[in-house]
Amino acid sequence: MKKLPGININKPAIKVRHSELQRDGDSKYRSQCPVCKVGLLLMERDRITFQLKETDRCTHCGQSFIYEDIQEIRLK
């Protein structure tokens, strides 16, 4: 079955632990989407505070995520 772009854009956010996601290559933050396995979670920073954001969205399927371990990640 082909994974359609944006198919999950209106679905509720899924809580995940960033530390348990599959990384994309040797990136410390960029991860593969656990839902569609095609897109990436890029882990953006807030434009004002520069803190890593608690929420993310897959670049392909549009699924949104909430990082349960964001406080730990921000301390690294």
Secondary structure, DSSP 8 states (H G I E B T S, - for coil): ----TTTTTTS--EEE-GGGS-BSTT-SS-EE-TTTSSSEE---B-TTT--B-SEEE-TTT--EEEETTHHHHHH-
